[in-house]
C-alpha cells in the first residue's frame, strides 16, 4: 500500500469509531444545547423559543447555587479522601510495613466496594443509617457517644455529609489500587538508595513516591472532579436530594426539573452548565499537567 491509500488507511480504521462517538456523544450534546433555548414539555408538541431566559432563570435560582455548592463540597471531600488518602493507602500497601500476602488481602478488601451495584450500596447504607435500629447509631451508643446519634439521612445538617461519606467508602479503595499500579512502576533502586542515605518512609513518600506518580495523580484528580460534577445515582437512591433540598446536587436537580416537573428546557440548561464545568476542569487539568511536564 503506497501513496494516498497509505495516508488514508488510519482514517479509514478510525472512521467507524468516530461515527459512533459523533452519533452517541456529540450530537446529543448539541441537541441538549439546543433544548436549553426553549421552554417545552415532553407531553406537548409546542416548543417556545425563549433565548437565554432559561440561563437567566438559572443564575437567579437559589436552589441552583445551593446545588452547585453541594457539588463543590462533594468534590473537595473526594479529592481529600479518595485521592490524598488513596495515595497514602497505596504507599502503605506497597511498603515494607505489611507482609506481601496481607497487603494483597487488604487490596482486595478495599477494591470490593467499587464493584458492588450502586443500588445495593445505597439501600445497604440506608439501613445502616436508620435512626432506630441502624448499626451506625447503635455503634455510637455502644461506645458511649450517644450524643452524636442522628437521623443521618433525615436531618438537613447531616444528609449531604452522610451521602458523601458513602461515596468515599465506595471509591477510595479503587483509587488506591490504581495508585498501587503506578507505585509499582517506580524503580526500586530509588527507594534503596534513599534508604542507604538514611531517608525514612515518610521522606521517601514525599521525595520519591509523590513526584513519581504525578501523571497518575493528574488523571485521578480529573476523574474525581468529573464524578463530583455529575454525581447523581447515590444521592438519588439515598435521599432524593432531600430533606428540604439539603443534599440536592446538579444531577438530581436536573433530573427533577426535566422529568418530575417536566421543565425539559430548564433541565437541559442545568445539563449544559454541568458540561461546561466538566470541560473547564478538564482543560485546566490538562494545562496544569503540561506545566508540570
C-alpha positions as a Markdown table, in Angstrom:
| # | Residue | x | y | z |
|---|---|---|---|---|
| 1 | Unk | 0.0 | 0.0 | 0.0 |
| 2 | Unk | 1.6 | 3.2 | -1.1 |
| 3 | Unk | 0.7 | 6.9 | -1.7 |
| 4 | Unk | -2.6 | 8.3 | -0.7 |
| 5 | Unk | -4.0 | 4.9 | 0.3 |
| 6 | Unk | -1.3 | 4.5 | 3.0 |
| 7 | Unk | -2.1 | 8.0 | 4.3 |
| 8 | Unk | -5.8 | 7.4 | 4.4 |
| 9 | Unk | -5.7 | 3.9 | 6.0 |
| 10 | Unk | -5.5 | 5.2 | 9.6 |
| 11 | Unk | -8.5 | 7.5 | 9.0 |
| 12 | Unk | -10.5 | 4.6 | 7.4 |
| 13 | Unk | -9.8 | 2.5 | 10.5 |
| 14 | Unk | -10.9 | 5.3 | 12.8 |
| 15 | Unk | -14.0 | 6.2 | 10.8 |
| 16 | Unk | -16.4 | 3.7 | 12.4 |
| 17 | Unk | -15.4 | 4.7 | 15.9 |
| 18 | Unk | -15.6 | 8.4 | 15.1 |
| 19 | Unk | -19.0 | 7.9 | 13.6 |
| 20 | Unk | -20.3 | 6.2 | 16.8 |
| 21 | Unk | -18.8 | 8.9 | 19.0 |
| 22 | Unk | -20.4 | 11.6 | 16.9 |
| 23 | Unk | -23.8 | 9.9 | 16.9 |
| 24 | Unk | -23.9 | 8.9 | 20.6 |
| 25 | Unk | -21.9 | 11.7 | 22.2 |
| 26 | Unk | -21.5 | 14.9 | 20.2 |
| 27 | Unk | -24.9 | 15.0 | 18.6 |
| 28 | Unk | -26.7 | 14.6 | 21.9 |
| 29 | Unk | -24.6 | 17.4 | 23.4 |
| 30 | Unk | -25.5 | 19.7 | 20.6 |
| 31 | Unk | -29.2 | 18.7 | 20.8 |
| 32 | Unk | -29.2 | 19.4 | 24.6 |
| 33 | Unk | -27.7 | 22.8 | 24.0 |
| 34 | Unk | -30.5 | 23.5 | 21.5 |
| 35 | Unk | -33.1 | 22.3 | 24.0 |
| 36 | Unk | -31.8 | 24.8 | 26.6 |
| 37 | Unk | -33.0 | 27.7 | 24.4 |
| 38 | Unk | -36.6 | 26.5 | 24.5 |
| 39 | Unk | -39.4 | 26.2 | 27.1 |
| 40 | Unk | -41.2 | 23.0 | 26.4 |
| 41 | Unk | -42.8 | 19.9 | 27.9 |
| 42 | Unk | -42.2 | 16.3 | 26.9 |
| 43 | Unk | -46.0 | 15.9 | 26.7 |
| 44 | Unk | -46.6 | 18.8 | 24.4 |
| 45 | Unk | -45.6 | 19.2 | 20.7 |
| 46 | Unk | -45.3 | 23.0 | 21.1 |
| 47 | Unk | -41.8 | 24.5 | 21.6 |
| 48 | Unk | -41.5 | 28.1 | 22.7 |
| 49 | Unk | -38.1 | 29.7 | 21.9 |
| 50 | Unk | -37.0 | 31.8 | 24.9 |
| 51 | Unk | -33.4 | 32.5 | 24.0 |
| 52 | Unk | -31.3 | 33.0 | 27.1 |
| 53 | Unk | -34.3 | 33.1 | 29.5 |
| 54 | Unk | -33.5 | 29.7 | 30.9 |
| 55 | Unk | -29.9 | 30.7 | 31.7 |
| 56 | Unk | -31.1 | 34.0 | 33.4 |
| 57 | Unk | -33.5 | 32.0 | 35.4 |
| 58 | Unk | -30.8 | 29.5 | 36.3 |
| 59 | Unk | -28.3 | 32.1 | 37.6 |
| 60 | Unk | -31.1 | 33.7 | 39.7 |
| 61 | Unk | -32.2 | 30.4 | 41.1 |
| 62 | Unk | -31.1 | 29.9 | 44.8 |
| 63 | Unk | -31.6 | 26.2 | 44.5 |
| 64 | Unk | -29.1 | 26.1 | 41.6 |
| 65 | Unk | -26.4 | 27.8 | 43.7 |
| 66 | Unk | -27.0 | 25.6 | 46.7 |
| 67 | Unk | -26.9 | 22.5 | 44.5 |
| 68 | Unk | -23.6 | 23.8 | 43.0 |
| 69 | Unk | -22.3 | 24.3 | 46.5 |
| 70 | Unk | -23.1 | 20.7 | 47.4 |
| 71 | Unk | -21.2 | 19.5 | 44.3 |
| 72 | Unk | -18.3 | 21.6 | 45.5 |
| 73 | Unk | -18.4 | 20.0 | 48.9 |
| 74 | Unk | -18.5 | 16.6 | 47.2 |
| 75 | Unk | -15.5 | 17.5 | 45.1 |
| 76 | Unk | -13.4 | 18.8 | 47.9 |
| 77 | Unk | -14.2 | 15.7 | 50.1 |
| 78 | Unk | -13.4 | 13.4 | 47.2 |
| 79 | Unk | -10.1 | 15.0 | 46.5 |
| 80 | Unk | -9.1 | 14.9 | 50.1 |
| 81 | Unk | -10.3 | 11.4 | 50.8 |
| 82 | Unk | -10.2 | 9.5 | 47.6 |
| 83 | Unk | -7.0 | 11.0 | 46.0 |
| 84 | Unk | -5.0 | 12.1 | 49.0 |
| 85 | Unk | -5.9 | 9.2 | 51.4 |
| 86 | Unk | -5.9 | 6.8 | 48.5 |
| 87 | Unk | -2.3 | 7.6 | 47.7 |
| 88 | Unk | -1.3 | 7.2 | 51.3 |
| 89 | Unk | -3.1 | 3.8 | 51.4 |
| 90 | Unk | -1.4 | 2.7 | 48.3 |
| 91 | Unk | 2.0 | 3.7 | 49.7 |
| 92 | Unk | 1.3 | 1.7 | 52.9 |
| 93 | Unk | 0.2 | -1.3 | 50.9 |
| 94 | Unk | 3.4 | -1.3 | 48.8 |
| 95 | Unk | 5.7 | -0.5 | 51.7 |
| 96 | Unk | 7.5 | -3.0 | 54.0 |
| 97 | Unk | 5.1 | -2.2 | 56.8 |
| 98 | Unk | 2.8 | -5.0 | 55.7 |
| 99 | Unk | 3.7 | -8.6 | 54.6 |
| 100 | Unk | 3.0 | -9.1 | 50.9 |
| 101 | Unk | 0.2 | -11.7 | 51.5 |
| 102 | Unk | -1.5 | -9.4 | 54.0 |
| 103 | Unk | -1.2 | -6.5 | 51.6 |
| 104 | Unk | -2.9 | -8.5 | 48.9 |
| 105 | Unk | -5.9 | -9.2 | 51.2 |
| 106 | Unk | -6.2 | -5.5 | 52.1 |
| 107 | Unk | -6.1 | -4.6 | 48.4 |
| 108 | Unk | -9.0 | -7.0 | 47.6 |
| 109 | Unk | -11.0 | -5.7 | 50.6 |
| 110 | Unk | -10.5 | -2.1 | 49.6 |
| 111 | Unk | -11.5 | -2.8 | 46.0 |
| 112 | Unk | -14.7 | -4.8 | 46.6 |
| 113 | Unk | -17.0 | -1.8 | 47.4 |
| 114 | Unk | -16.2 | -0.2 | 43.9 |
| 115 | Unk | -17.6 | -3.3 | 42.1 |
| 116 | Unk | -20.8 | -3.5 | 44.1 |
| 117 | Unk | -24.1 | -2.3 | 42.4 |
| 118 | Unk | -24.8 | 1.3 | 43.4 |
| 119 | Unk | -28.4 | 0.5 | 44.2 |
| 120 | Unk | -27.3 | -2.2 | 46.6 |
| 121 | Unk | -24.8 | 0.2 | 48.3 |
| 122 | Unk | -27.5 | 2.9 | 48.6 |
| 123 | Unk | -30.0 | 0.6 | 50.2 |
| 124 | Unk | -27.4 | -1.0 | 52.5 |
| 125 | Unk | -26.3 | 2.3 | 53.8 |
| 126 | Unk | -29.9 | 3.5 | 54.2 |
| 127 | Unk | -30.3 | 0.6 | 56.7 |
| 128 | Unk | -27.0 | 1.3 | 58.4 |
| 129 | Unk | -28.1 | 5.0 | 58.9 |
| 130 | Unk | -31.6 | 4.1 | 60.0 |
| 131 | Unk | -32.2 | 6.1 | 63.2 |
| 132 | Unk | -34.0 | 3.4 | 65.3 |
| 133 | Unk | -32.1 | 0.2 | 64.5 |
| 134 | Unk | -29.2 | 1.2 | 62.2 |
| 135 | Unk | -25.7 | 0.0 | 63.1 |
| 136 | Unk | -24.2 | 3.5 | 62.9 |
| 137 | Unk | -26.3 | 4.8 | 65.8 |
| 138 | Unk | -26.0 | 1.5 | 67.7 |
| 139 | Unk | -22.2 | 1.6 | 67.4 |
| 140 | Unk | -22.1 | 5.2 | 68.7 |
| 141 | Unk | -24.3 | 4.4 | 71.7 |
| 142 | Unk | -22.3 | 1.2 | 72.4 |
| 143 | Unk | -19.0 | 3.2 | 72.7 |
| 144 | Unk | -20.6 | 6.0 | 74.8 |
| 145 | Unk | -21.1 | 8.6 | 72.1 |
| 146 | Unk | -24.8 | 8.7 | 72.2 |
| 147 | Unk | -24.8 | 12.5 | 72.0 |
| 148 | Unk | -23.7 | 12.1 | 68.3 |
| 149 | Unk | -26.7 | 10.0 | 67.3 |
| 150 | Unk | -28.7 | 11.5 | 64.4 |
| 151 | Unk | -31.3 | 10.7 | 61.9 |
| 152 | Unk | -28.4 | 10.9 | 59.4 |
| 153 | Unk | -30.4 | 11.0 | 56.2 |
| 154 | Unk | -33.4 | 12.8 | 57.7 |
| 155 | Unk | -31.7 | 15.9 | 59.0 |
| 156 | Unk | -30.6 | 18.8 | 56.8 |
| 157 | Unk | -27.3 | 19.2 | 58.7 |
| 158 | Unk | -26.1 | 15.6 | 58.2 |
| 159 | Unk | -27.8 | 14.3 | 55.0 |
| 160 | Unk | -25.3 | 15.6 | 52.5 |
| 161 | Unk | -22.2 | 14.6 | 54.5 |
| 162 | Unk | -23.7 | 11.1 | 55.1 |
| 163 | Unk | -24.1 | 10.5 | 51.4 |
| 164 | Unk | -20.6 | 11.9 | 50.7 |
| 165 | Unk | -19.2 | 9.5 | 53.3 |
| 166 | Unk | -20.7 | 6.6 | 51.5 |
| 167 | Unk | -19.1 | 7.7 | 48.2 |
| 168 | Unk | -15.7 | 7.9 | 49.8 |
| 169 | Unk | -16.1 | 4.4 | 51.3 |
| 170 | Unk | -17.0 | 3.1 | 47.8 |
| 171 | Unk | -14.3 | 4.7 | 45.7 |
| 172 | Unk | -11.2 | 5.3 | 47.9 |
| 173 | Unk | -10.1 | 1.7 | 47.6 |
| 174 | Unk | -10.5 | 1.8 | 43.8 |
| 175 | Unk | -8.3 | 4.9 | 43.6 |
| 176 | Unk | -5.8 | 3.3 | 46.0 |
| 177 | Unk | -5.5 | 0.2 | 43.8 |
| 178 | Unk | -4.8 | 2.5 | 40.7 |
| 179 | Unk | -2.1 | 4.2 | 42.8 |
| 180 | Unk | -0.6 | 0.8 | 43.7 |
| 181 | Unk | -0.2 | 0.1 | 39.9 |
| 182 | Unk | 1.6 | 3.4 | 39.5 |
| 183 | Unk | 3.9 | 2.9 | 42.5 |
| 184 | Unk | 4.9 | -0.5 | 41.2 |
| 185 | Unk | 6.3 | 1.3 | 38.2 |
| 186 | Unk | 8.8 | 3.3 | 40.3 |
| 187 | Unk | 12.3 | 1.7 | 40.1 |
| 188 | Unk | 13.0 | 0.1 | 43.5 |
| 189 | Unk | 16.6 | 1.4 | 43.2 |
| 190 | Unk | 15.4 | 4.8 | 44.1 |
| 191 | Unk | 14.0 | 3.6 | 47.4 |
| 192 | Unk | 17.1 | 1.5 | 48.1 |
| 193 | Unk | 19.3 | 4.5 | 47.5 |
| 194 | Unk | 17.2 | 6.7 | 49.7 |
| 195 | Unk | 17.2 | 4.1 | 52.5 |
| 196 | Unk | 21.0 | 3.9 | 52.3 |
| 197 | Unk | 21.1 | 7.7 | 52.6 |
| 198 | Unk | 19.1 | 7.5 | 55.8 |
| 199 | Unk | 15.7 | 8.6 | 54.4 |
| 200 | Unk | 12.8 | 7.2 | 56.4 |
| 201 | Unk | 9.5 | 6.0 | 54.9 |
| 202 | Unk | 7.8 | 9.4 | 55.2 |
| 203 | Unk | 10.7 | 11.2 | 53.5 |
| 204 | Unk | 10.7 | 8.5 | 50.7 |
| 205 | Unk | 7.0 | 9.0 | 50.3 |
| 206 | Unk | 7.2 | 12.8 | 49.7 |
| 207 | Unk | 10.5 | 12.8 | 47.8 |
| 208 | Unk | 10.1 | 9.7 | 45.6 |
| 209 | Unk | 6.5 | 8.4 | 45.6 |
| 210 | Unk | 4.5 | 11.6 | 45.2 |
| 211 | Unk | 6.6 | 13.1 | 42.4 |
| 212 | Unk | 6.8 | 9.8 | 40.6 |
| 213 | Unk | 3.1 | 9.2 | 40.4 |
| 214 | Unk | 2.3 | 12.8 | 39.3 |
| 215 | Unk | 0.8 | 11.8 | 36.0 |
| 216 | Unk | -1.4 | 9.3 | 37.6 |
| 217 | Unk | -2.5 | 11.8 | 40.2 |
| 218 | Unk | -3.4 | 14.3 | 37.5 |
| 219 | Unk | -5.6 | 11.7 | 35.8 |
| 220 | Unk | -7.3 | 10.6 | 39.0 |
| 221 | Unk | -7.9 | 14.2 | 40.1 |
| 222 | Unk | -9.7 | 14.8 | 36.7 |
| 223 | Unk | -11.8 | 11.6 | 37.1 |
| 224 | Unk | -12.7 | 12.5 | 40.6 |
| 225 | Unk | -13.8 | 16.1 | 39.7 |
| 226 | Unk | -15.8 | 14.8 | 36.8 |
| 227 | Unk | -17.5 | 12.4 | 39.1 |
| 228 | Unk | -18.2 | 15.1 | 41.6 |
| 229 | Unk | -19.8 | 17.4 | 38.9 |
| 230 | Unk | -22.1 | 14.7 | 37.6 |
| 231 | Unk | -22.9 | 12.8 | 40.8 |
| 232 | Unk | -26.5 | 11.6 | 40.8 |
| 233 | Unk | -27.1 | 8.0 | 41.5 |
| 234 | Unk | -26.0 | 7.6 | 45.1 |
| 235 | Unk | -27.7 | 10.9 | 46.1 |
| 236 | Unk | -31.0 | 10.0 | 44.3 |
| 237 | Unk | -31.1 | 6.5 | 45.9 |
| 238 | Unk | -30.3 | 7.6 | 49.4 |
| 239 | Unk | -32.1 | 11.0 | 49.8 |
| 240 | Unk | -33.6 | 12.0 | 46.5 |
| 241 | Unk | -32.0 | 15.4 | 47.1 |
| 242 | Unk | -33.7 | 15.9 | 50.5 |
| 243 | Unk | -34.6 | 16.7 | 53.1 |
| 244 | Unk | -35.7 | 20.1 | 52.0 |
| 245 | Unk | -33.1 | 20.1 | 49.2 |
| 246 | Unk | -30.3 | 19.8 | 51.7 |
| 247 | Unk | -28.5 | 17.2 | 49.6 |
| 248 | Unk | -29.6 | 18.4 | 46.2 |
| 249 | Unk | -26.8 | 18.3 | 43.5 |
| 250 | Unk | -26.8 | 19.5 | 40.0 |
| 251 | Unk | -27.5 | 16.0 | 38.7 |
| 252 | Unk | -30.5 | 15.4 | 40.9 |
| 253 | Unk | -31.8 | 19.0 | 40.3 |
| 254 | Unk | -31.5 | 18.4 | 36.6 |
| 255 | Unk | -33.4 | 15.1 | 36.8 |
| 256 | Unk | -36.1 | 16.6 | 38.9 |
| 257 | Unk | -36.6 | 19.6 | 36.6 |
| 258 | Unk | -36.6 | 17.7 | 33.4 |
| 259 | Unk | -38.5 | 14.5 | 34.4 |
| 260 | Unk | -40.6 | 15.3 | 37.5 |
| 261 | Unk | -41.7 | 18.9 | 36.9 |
| 262 | Unk | -41.5 | 18.4 | 33.1 |
| 263 | Unk | -39.5 | 21.6 | 32.6 |
| 264 | Unk | -37.3 | 19.9 | 30.0 |
| 265 | Unk | -35.7 | 23.1 | 28.7 |
| 266 | Unk | -34.7 | 24.2 | 32.2 |
| 267 | Unk | -33.3 | 20.7 | 32.9 |
| 268 | Unk | -31.3 | 20.9 | 29.6 |
| 269 | Unk | -29.9 | 24.2 | 30.8 |
| 270 | Unk | -28.6 | 22.7 | 34.0 |
| 271 | Unk | -27.1 | 19.9 | 31.9 |
| 272 | Unk | -25.3 | 22.4 | 29.7 |
| 273 | Unk | -23.8 | 24.1 | 32.8 |
| 274 | Unk | -22.6 | 20.7 | 34.1 |
| 275 | Unk | -21.0 | 20.0 | 30.7 |
| 276 | Unk | -19.4 | 23.5 | 30.8 |
| 277 | Unk | -18.0 | 22.9 | 34.3 |
| 278 | Unk | -16.6 | 19.5 | 33.3 |
| 279 | Unk | -15.0 | 21.0 | 30.2 |
| 280 | Unk | -13.4 | 23.8 | 32.2 |
| 281 | Unk | -11.9 | 21.5 | 34.8 |
| 282 | Unk | -10.7 | 19.1 | 32.1 |
| 283 | Unk | -8.9 | 21.9 | 30.2 |
| 284 | Unk | -7.5 | 23.3 | 33.5 |
| 285 | Unk | -6.2 | 19.9 | 34.4 |
| 286 | Unk | -4.5 | 19.4 | 31.0 |
| 287 | Unk | -2.9 | 22.8 | 31.3 |
| 288 | Unk | -1.5 | 22.1 | 34.7 |
| 289 | Unk | -0.3 | 18.7 | 33.6 |
| 290 | Unk | 1.6 | 20.2 | 30.7 |
| 291 | Unk | 3.1 | 22.8 | 33.0 |
| 292 | Unk | 4.1 | 20.0 | 35.3 |
| 293 | Unk | 5.9 | 18.3 | 32.4 |
